Amino acid sequence: VQLTWKFLDSFTPISFCSLIVSIFVTAGLIILILSVSFSGQGLGGSKGTVDSIDKWPIGYLGEDVILSCKFKTSTNSRESTSQVSITWTKEGLSEVVYKYDKGAVQLAEQNPQFKNRTLLFSDAIGGGNASLFLRDVKVGDNGVYYCSVNTPSCSGTASVNLRAAAFSAPKFKRVNTTLTAEAERWFPKPNITWLDVNDNVLNESETSFFNNSAGITRFISSLQPIKLYGSYTCIIQNPLVKAISQATIKDTEISAKTFFSFNTSAAPPILLPQWHVLAATASVFLWIYQLT
């Protein structure tokens, strides 16, 4: 008790008030530092007034896809395309994916992977649309893309994580007491699960996978023994696509139906403050400690 009173007596009213003020000021500084840091980075890889309305699109192999990118235009007017610079790049590549600068397309430094496969919507650029149209999606197109925009009224970068996918419904056939499901096009490589009519997992199956030169997977999965009259479900699933195929067997006849569902979103990574923010915060706490 005596030690406690001595500790309290060591603080004069002025020093105690100064300490309280210092703590509140410090807390405000920390909040300001962190808010500036996070607003500069943004969640999902965007910053400034440039953003994407679809940061995690799925591109189906062999088909076209649009990588979304929007930017804020001048108030009450369309942005003059002669003052707009748009550059699309891809993580891991030194050359550009597509470049538009002051009203002209500049592809001298374009990566050969994207030759004759990319374009912007030129008529929509003045309205703030910097989205990239990508033809004939390939496995190698997987990855993170960056849309950088520079105009008199805004400047910033948005990231888009393109995920390439392929899928197809399986075909069923029965030989004696063996039921086989075969599908030609899956990417990424899927997992196969068989269920009975009561949704119990069946472990009496064997699955073989075969990859072609493009990296697309074909599989053959066999389940045995089966009943000549019954229903079985084959679930085909990878991180992007899930197929539920139901096969109903009636002696020599098989009827099947497949339902697809897609993972069209993904949680953005949680960004931590950069090292200089942590260092500044640590310095402030050290200052408080010295005051006390």
C-alpha angles and dihedrals in degrees: 000000000000091000090052093052092047090052092051092045090056089068116077117204089254096050091045092052090046090053092050091049091048091053093051092046091048092050090052091050092051092050090048093049093049094045092051091048095050095042089053093052100035125196116283094021101289128124140173115010096322118099145154124233090205113038096168108042124170116226115201113222112256093015134091127261137189120223105209122228127160131179134192115256130206115288115269094359143069117253114255106245089218087069098045125098119188124180126180117196134171127224110256096021124101096199123070125258092214136343131197119179129178097335098320135094112236114193102154090111097039118136110249090233089073101040111137090356104089138061142153127233095255095188091055100046093089089056094055101269114137096158118147122229111212120192128212101003114228133193090253091059090075113116149064120317127194124212111199119188130187123185135147089261103040146014130188151110133248127192127220122191108209116201116195117213142175129189141165137180115259124244117226131213134169129216113182104306096344123099116198129195119194128183126181106202127041131144130204097030108269135219118238124215128177124207132187126227090279093051093252114150113250115211097185094096138107124204130193124193128205125188124204126211091274092056095251115144127230117188139190117199123185127195124195147216101020135170120254089230114040149086128258133182126214114198115200114188142167129163092278109033136033123194123191110195119186119198121192117197124205108174104288096355126088125191119188140182130184131205122197129203127182136212098225097168140046131189112258116240118267106248119215123208114274120256094260090055091051090047092051091049091050090050092053092051090049089053090053090049092053091050091055 
